[in-house]
């Protein structure tokens, strides 16, 4: 742990291209800190190279959002089914089966390019801002028709 931030570390030994004493050190960390720009600045000052920055929902928010999306999609599926059968003069019967799929994935905010000398700190300060992301749920419901 470094300054309250858990660090995951991995060493990749580079053989046989480099001498046996050479290795590449890779560190990664997760942070919910709102001052990520400051963390990046300090990391760069300490000599770090940044390969990428991802943003994602916390597990608690993801779970809550997923439940709400599924609930809304399920309600929408029933409403559409009722409209379809009533248009045919029928009534919706019992629910036979129901399936759902939920779509969400973390998004890559920054990724270093090998040929770029882009200043990571400047990029983050210029581009980091709240934004909306799409999270969706699909529900497939099968009902009896009366």
Secondary structure, DSSP 8 states (H G I E B T S, - for coil): -BTTB-EEEEEEE-TTTS-TT-EEEEEEE----S-HHHHHHHHHHTT----EEEE---HHHHHHHHHHHHHHHHHHHHHHHHHHHHTTT--EEEEEEEEEEEE---EEEEE--TT----HHHHHHHH--------EEEEEEEEEE-
